Amino acid sequence: MNEPTTITSAKLEFTETLKKQKRASATILAYGNDIAQLEAFLAQKGISQILAINQAVLDEFKAQMEKDGYTAKSISRKINSIKTFFRVLQNEGVIKDNPATLLAHPKYETKPPRILSKVEYRALRDACRNDVRISAIVELMLQTGLRISEVANLKIEDYKNDSLFIAAYESHPERVIPLNKAAKTALERYLSQRPKDIKEKAIFVTKTGRSFLIRNIRSAIERYFSQADLKNVKVNDLRHTWVFYQLDAGVSVATIAKLAGHKRVSTTEKYLELIGSKKEQAAKLEEL
């Protein structure tokens, strides 16, 4: 990697590195937008060289975002992008000292995950029952804890031996997810009606045979949230719900961490606070 002399060229090199790391396109776009915002702020101060950036000016950028009304959570996310940007540049030998090392995140209260009650997830299931595609997606997320991006990226060849293969991506290792009866039934029902004789290898496709995009999956599920009269629910809460009920049923933290693809077991352990007591003994995966 050639040493970039300007922030613009450094940003381009950063994007290329993220692509080589096989980061998700949405992640690359978000990082790019955040660094572009920093670049615009620095330009107003007459700073265009990457080596001219120091912690003081980064602290000024943080203060400006606070002044502009960004939430603490949004600022923290942008700081993550900035830290990643400079860490990559340092790893590539572009800069010797990282000006973002001591850049502090703002403090904010993290809300506990939204867990759907049994009445709620059954209402959702009823609401989308006649939509075999969304019904299958919802069932997979409820029964396996898959991320929406993982659902969208599933290929036909990933489903075999009553399991789903999730290929490695970004920093997540590959994993194999066993399907219970409810998940298999919903998926097989959809596959029997999936458009035939199409080249698209994605499991979930549109009526015209194209890959069902994440944003469209999200919109469709949110529509059924509304029909089921579910309040303050996000698509990722289906994943939270799966983790919670499995731990509550006594499945070990280590097992759930592996199946959920959590990078750290501590991420899984946080759900135990919602349950009230740690249940580490092994148990059969519960069918929701």
N, C-alpha and C positions, 0 to 999 in steps of 0.2 A: 504494500500500500504506500503510495507516494505521499509525502508529507504535504497536507493541504495548508495553504497560507491564508485562505479566507474562510469565514464561517460558512459561506455558501458551498464551497468545494468540500468542506469537512462534512456538511450535512449530506451531500450526495454520496460521499464515501461511507458515511454512517448507514445510510439506507441500503447501499449495496451489501454491507456487512450483515445487516439484518436479514436480507434476502438469502444470503449464503447460509445463515443459521436456520433457514426455513421457518422464520417467524411468520405468524399469521398475517395476511394482508391487512386486516383491520388493525392489528397491532402496529405494523409498519406505518400505516396511514396516521394513526393517532400520535405516534412518536414524531413523525414528520411535521405534523401540524403544530405540536408543542414547541419543537425546535425552531420552526419558522416564526412562531410568536416571539420567542426569545431573540431571534435574529432581527426582527423588526424593532424591538425595544432597544437593542444594542446599536442599531443603525441610527436611531434618534440621538444617541450619545456619541455618534461618530466612530463607533467601534466596528471594524469589519474584519480584523485579523483574529484568528483563533487564539493566538498567544497573548493577546491583549486582554483577555477575559480573566478576571480574578473573582475571589469570593465576594468581595465588597459589591461589585456590580451585580452579581447574582442575587445577593441579599436585597439590592435595590429593586430588581425585577420582581422578587417575591413580595416586597412591600407595595409595589405598584399594582400587582394583582389583587392584593388585599384591599387597596384603595378603590380599585375598579369593581369591587363587589363579588369577586369569586368566592365560592364557599371554600372552607378549609379542606374539604375532601377533594375538590377540583384542583386546588393549589398543590395538595400532596401528590396527586396523580401527575401533574406537570413536573413537579420536582423529581419524581421517579424517572420521567423521561429525560430530564436534564442530567441526572446522575448516570443513567445508562449511556447517554450520548458521550459524556466525558470519560466514562470508564472504558468504552470501546476505543476512543481515541488514544487513551493511555496504553491500553493493551496492544494497540497497533503501533505504538512508538511515535505517534504524532505529537503528543505532549508528554513532558516528563512529570510535571506536577498536576494533580487533578484539582481544579478550583472548586469543584462541587462536593468534595469529600465531607466538609463540615457544614454544608448547606442543610439547615434543619427543616424538618417537616412541621407544619403547624399542628397543634393538638386539636383533635375533634373526637366527639363521642361516636363510637361505632355501634350501630344498632344491631341487636341480635338477629340472626337469620329468621325470616318469616317461614314458619312451618304450617303447612296446611293441615287442618284437622281432618279426621276420617270423613266427616260429613262433607267438607269442602272438596276433597279430592274425588270423592264419589260423585259429587254434583258436577264437577268438571268432566269426569268420565261420561256421565249421562249426557251432558251438553254436546259433546263431540262424537257420540256413539255412531251416528249415521255418516260421519265423515271418516271413512276408513283410513285415509292417509294421516290426518291429524290425530285420530284415535290411536293409531299405531305409534306415532311419535310421542304423544303424551304418555302412553303406557310404557314405552321404552324408558322414558325419562323417570317415571315414577318407580319402575321396577329395577333400574340399573344405575340411576344417578348420572347418566351421561350429560355432558355439556351440550348446549345447542349446536356449537360448532362441530362437535364430534358426530352428532346426529346428521348434520348436513353433509359431512365428509364421508359418511359410510358408503362403501362400495358393495356391489352384489357379492363379490368374492370374499368380503369380510364376514359374511354370515355362513357358518358351517359348523357342524357338530354341536348344534344347539347353543352356539356361542357367537359372540361378536368380537372380531379382532380390531383393536384400535391401534393404528400405526403410530409410531413415534412422531412427535412434532414439537417444534420449539424445544423446550427443555424437558418435555414430558416423555417418559419411556413408553414403549409399546406395552399393551396389556390385553388380556383376554377376559371378556366379561361373560359369565354363564347366564343363560336366559331361563327364567322360571316359566311355568306353564302360561301365566297371563301374558307375559311379554311375547312368548313364541306364538301364542294364538293370535294376538293382535297383529304381529308382524306377518305371519303367514296369510292372514286374512287380507292384508294390504297387498302383499306380493301376488296374490291370486288375481288381483284386479289392476295391478300395475301395467301401464302400457306395454304391449309386446312389440317385438321387432324394432327396438330402438337401440342406437349406438351408445347412448348415455349409460355409464356404469354405476352412477350413483343409485343407491337404493331408493331414495325419495326424489321423485321427479314431478314436474308439472304435467298438465294434461297434454301439452305439446311435446313431452318427452325430454325436457331440459331439466338440469339440476335444480332442485328446490333450494333457493338461496336462504341464507340465515335470516335476513331481514324479513323475508316473506313468511318463513316458518314462525318467527316471532310475532308478526302481525296476526297471523291466523290463530295462534294459541291465545293471544291477548283478546281476540274477538270472542273466543269461547270462555275466557275468564269472565268477560262481561255478561255473556249469556247465562253463565252459572251464578251470576251475582257475587263474584268473589272480589273483595276489596283489597286494595294495596298489595297486590300480588304481582310478582315478576316471573318471567319464564324460569330464571335460575332458581327460584324457590322450589321448583319441582325437584331439583337436585338436592337442595337443603332438606326437603321433606324426606327423601329417600335415606339420606345419611342419618337423620334423626331417628327414624323408625327402626332402622337396622340396629343402631346402637342401643336403642331402648329395648329391642328384642333380645339383646345380649350378645350380638355378633361382636367379635373382638375389634378393637381400634385398629390393630395392624391389618386385619383383613379388609376393613372398610377403607382404610387409607390406600391400600393397594388397588382395590377395585375402583375407587373414586379417582385415582390418579393424583392424589395429593402429594406434593413434593416433600412436605414435612408432616410427620405424624402429629405434630402439635396443632396443625390445622384441623385435623379430625378431632383431636381431644377437646377443642373448644366447644364442640357440640354437647359434650358431657355435662357442661354447666347448665344446659337447658333441661337435661334429664334429671339432674339433681344428685345422681350418684354414679360412680363409675361401674360399668358392667363389662368386664374384660373377658369373661368366659366365652369359649367358642359356642356357637349356636348355628342352627340352620338359617339361611337367609330367609327373612320373612317375605311373604307375598302380600303386597298391598291390595 
